[in-house]
Amino acid sequence: MSGAAILLIDDDEDFTATLARGLRRQHFEVKTAADGASALAALTEWTPAGVLIDLRLGNENGLQLLQQLRARLPQARLIMLTGFGSIATAVDAIKRGADDYLVKPCSLADLVVALQPMPAAADSGEPDEPAMLASEPLNLRQLSWEYIQRVLAEHDGNISAAARALGMHRRTLQRKLAKVPRPR
């Protein structure tokens, strides 16, 4: 896929510039967008073979943008990137059309591999299980984080409703959400 066109959608200017530079060194043609509207506008004049989408785009949610991108780019590789990885969002991203789900920081090599088209024999029509789901068993902090993420997803991101369902104060839940557990 070297030489292919890639659309990078992320609101972090420094990260976007660094990643775009790295992808260009790998001989990709890269265009960037900071939000969903500018990303969709770029598609009117250009068709990328791959799209890297940040989960959080300022006030927007990259998950909602995924479905629009999949409808417009049925053959493109859609890769969800996030600094706040959870099993709940990984599953949701795959259900909404993502081909892969990568947690930041990830290497440029991982991104290049994720952007490669799947071989025809391996494409069974079923979405692949994200690599994150096949990792080692989670520790207690990670299990707690995953459960909170699942409850939060069930309540469409509403922190107050999720806190009530979890039986905790809203501020306590916000503090827990601010502490992203790292794998061992």
N, C-alpha and C positions, 0 to 999 in steps of 0.2 A: 504494500500500500504506500510505499515511499513515493513521494511526489504527489500524493493525493491531497485534495482540498479538505481542510479541517476548520470547523467553526468552534471557537472557544468562547463559552458564555460564563463569565465570572465578574463579580462586582469589585473584586480586590485588584486594583490597578497594578500593583507591584508583582503579585503572583501571576497575573495575566501576561505582563510583559516578559517575565522570566520564562514562563512556560512556552509562550509563543516563540521566543528566541531559541529555546531548546528544540522545539519541534521543527523550526526552520532549518536548524543545523542537521536535522534528520531528513531534510529535503521534502518537508511537507509545505504546502501552501496554506498559510494560516490567516484567517480573519477573526477579529474579536468583537464581542458585544458585551455590554455591561448589564443588560436587562433583557427581559423577554421581548419587549416591543422592538428594540433595535435588532435583536436576533431574528425575529420573524420578518422584519423589513429587509434584512440582508438576504433572505431567502428568495425575494422577488427577483433578484438579479443574479443569483449565484446558487449553485447546488453542491454542497459539500458531500464528501463520501463518509465523513465522520463528524460527530459533534461531541464536545466535552462540556457538560453542564454542571455547574455548581448547585448543590442542594439549596443553599440559602443565597438569594440574590437580592440583598437589601431587604425591602419589604415584601418581595415576591418569593414564591416557593418554586424551586426548580422541578419538583414533582409534577406540578400542574402544567408546566411548560412541556414536559416530556410527551404528553399525549398529543399536543398540537404539532410537535416536531415529528413524531412517529407518523401522523396522518399526512404531513407534507413530504416526509423523506422516508418512505417505506423501506428502501434498500440501504440507508445509511446506518453506520454503527453509532449508536447512542450510548455514551459512557457517562454515568453519574459520578461526580466527584464530591466528596464532602470531608470536612474536618470533624464532623459530628456523626460518625458511623454508628449505626445500630442495625440489628437484624430486622426490626420492624420497618425502617426506612429502606433497607436493602430489598426486602420482599416487595414493598410497595413500589419501588422504582422498577423492578423487573416486571411486575404486573402492569405497570403503566407504559411499558415499551422499552425500557433500558436494556441494552445488550450486556452491560457489565456495570459493576458498582465498585468504585475504588475509594479507599480512605486516604485522605491527605495526612501526612506527606507520603506520597508514593513516588517511586523512581520514574524517570523518563522512560526507561526500558519497559516498565510495567504498562505505561500508557501506550507505547508503541505496539506492544503485544495486544493490548485490549482493542486497539484500533484496527487490527488485522481482521479481514473478513473470515468468517468460519468456513472451513472446507465443506463442500456440498454434501459429502457423505456423513459428516458429523451434524449437519443441520436436520434435526428430527422434527422441527416445528415447535418443540418445547423450549421455553426459555432455560438458559443455563442457570444452575445454582451459583450464586455469587461465591467467589473464592473465600470470602469472609465467613460464610456459613460452614465451610469444611475445615475450619481451624481446630486447634486443641480445645479441650473443655474450658469453659469460662470460670473465672474465679467468682467469689461471692459479690464483689463490687460490680463486676461486669453483668452478672445475672440480674442484680437489682436494677442496673441501668437499662438492660434489655426489657425487663418487665415494665418499668416506667415508660419507656419509649412505646411499647405496645399499647399501654393504657392511654397514653397521650395521642397516639394515632387513632385509637378507637373513638376518641373525643375530638377528632379533627383539629388537633393542636391547641385546643382550649385548655389552658393551664388550670383555670379555676375548676372546670368540670372534672379534669383528670385528678386534681388534688382531692376533690370530694370523693371520687371513686376509689382513690387510694387511702382515704381516711387520714389525710394530713393537711396541714395548713398550706395555703398557696405559696407563701414565702419559703417554706421548707422545701417544697417541690422545686421552686425556682433555684434555690441554692444547690440542690442535688443535680439539677440539669446543667448548672454552670461547671460542675466538676465531672468532666468526661474521663471515665476510667481508661487507662492504657493497658493493652495486653502485656502479660508478663514477658 
